[in-house]
Amino acid sequence: MNRNESLTLTIKGITLDDVYFENLGPLEVNSLAAMVENQIDKIARDKKTLDTFKLFLYTALHFAAQAYSKNETASSKKQDEQDQLDIAIDKLSSALSRLPLE
């Protein structure tokens, strides 16, 4: 199977047909499915519920929160790097402006 083919997955006894994610191959998709199933199991233990719909929603929220946090961290890091670059440019400009002109 190549990276452009869809596949069939089963998560918690529910079969999903025609699963495809751009730039992900079968190994990656199956790994993600295993992560989802493991997270559902963990939430089921923590929340002490067997309500599949609620478990799926809790799991979706878990992964959405992870993605949001990762995005915020990356944005914050990028801003910090930009701030450091601006400081370095200001220092360099200041140092150059004090050099005598020939």
ZANUDO-181733 format. One line per field, with one value per residue (C-alpha): residue in three letters; x, y, z; residue number from 1. Coordinates in nm, 3 decimals. Each point is the difference from the previous one (the first is absolute). Layout:
rest <- (Ala;...)
east <- (X;...)
north <- (Y;...)
up <- (Z;...)
nr <- (NUM;...)
END
This chain:
rest <- (Met;Asn;Arg;Asn;Glu;Ser;Leu;Thr;Leu;Thr;Ile;Lys;Gly;Ile;Thr;Leu;Asp;Asp;Val;Tyr;Phe;Glu;Asn;Leu;Gly;Pro;Leu;Glu;Val;Asn;Ser;Leu;Ala;Ala;Met;Val;Glu;Asn;Gln;Ile;Asp;Lys;Ile;Ala;Arg;Asp;Lys;Lys;Thr;Leu;Asp;Thr;Phe;Lys;Leu;Phe;Leu;Tyr;Thr;Ala;Leu;His;Phe;Ala;Ala;Gln;Ala;Tyr;Ser;Lys;Asn;Glu;Thr;Ala;Ser;Ser;Lys;Lys;Gln;Asp;Glu;Gln;Asp;Gln;Leu;Asp;Ile;Ala;Ile;Asp;Lys;Leu;Ser;Ser;Ala;Leu;Ser;Arg;Leu;Pro;Leu;Glu)
east <- (0.000;0.142;-0.046;-0.295;-0.222;-0.278;-0.031;-0.249;0.048;-0.183;0.004;-0.189;-0.195;-0.109;0.122;0.103;0.023;0.185;0.239;0.254;0.221;0.222;0.372;-0.064;0.056;-0.167;0.254;-0.057;-0.379;-0.006;0.226;-0.238;-0.296;0.181;0.067;-0.368;-0.109;0.246;-0.123;-0.363;0.093;0.178;-0.292;-0.245;0.195;0.034;-0.363;-0.140;-0.240;-0.074;-0.199;0.182;-0.122;0.124;0.330;0.050;-0.077;0.236;0.269;-0.058;0.028;0.319;0.170;-0.138;0.142;0.337;0.006;-0.102;0.268;0.266;-0.102;0.003;0.343;0.137;-0.146;0.145;0.341;-0.006;-0.085;0.282;0.245;-0.124;0.041;0.356;0.079;-0.140;0.218;0.309;-0.075;-0.046;0.331;0.180;-0.152;0.098;0.357;0.031;-0.133;0.284;0.271;0.177;-0.089;0.289)
north <- (0.000;0.340;0.333;0.095;-0.301;-0.004;-0.273;-0.151;0.035;-0.134;0.204;-0.129;-0.241;0.273;-0.045;0.306;-0.045;0.218;0.152;0.225;0.282;0.187;-0.066;-0.288;-0.363;-0.308;-0.036;0.356;-0.024;-0.331;0.150;0.296;-0.238;-0.189;0.328;0.091;-0.339;0.022;0.348;-0.117;-0.281;0.243;0.244;-0.286;-0.094;0.361;0.098;-0.339;-0.004;-0.238;0.255;-0.035;0.331;0.191;-0.187;0.092;0.365;0.008;-0.157;0.249;0.284;-0.150;-0.007;0.343;0.144;-0.161;0.148;0.342;-0.006;-0.108;0.279;0.260;-0.118;0.018;0.349;0.116;-0.145;0.167;0.335;-0.045;-0.070;0.306;0.216;-0.126;0.068;0.356;0.063;-0.130;0.221;0.305;-0.068;-0.048;0.317;0.195;-0.132;0.079;0.352;0.076;-0.097;0.294;0.060;0.004)
up <- (0.000;-0.088;0.174;-0.222;0.069;0.256;0.256;0.242;0.375;0.301;0.320;0.303;-0.222;-0.244;-0.356;-0.195;-0.376;-0.248;0.257;-0.167;0.120;-0.240;0.054;0.242;-0.088;0.146;0.282;0.118;-0.027;0.188;0.266;0.038;0.027;0.278;0.181;-0.025;0.129;0.291;0.088;-0.008;0.241;0.233;0.000;0.059;0.313;0.117;-0.065;0.100;-0.293;-0.282;-0.202;-0.333;-0.139;0.305;-0.006;-0.366;0.075;0.299;-0.218;-0.282;0.252;0.143;-0.340;-0.095;0.323;-0.073;-0.350;0.133;0.270;-0.247;-0.239;0.279;0.119;-0.355;-0.047;0.332;-0.085;-0.340;0.163;0.254;-0.282;-0.190;0.314;0.048;-0.364;0.029;0.307;-0.180;-0.302;0.225;0.175;-0.329;-0.145;0.310;-0.012;-0.370;0.046;0.243;-0.247;-0.162;-0.363;-0.242)
nr <- (1;2;3;4;5;6;7;8;9;10;11;12;13;14;15;16;17;18;19;20;21;22;23;24;25;26;27;28;29;30;31;32;33;34;35;36;37;38;39;40;41;42;43;44;45;46;47;48;49;50;51;52;53;54;55;56;57;58;59;60;61;62;63;64;65;66;67;68;69;70;71;72;73;74;75;76;77;78;79;80;81;82;83;84;85;86;87;88;89;90;91;92;93;94;95;96;97;98;99;100;101;102)
END
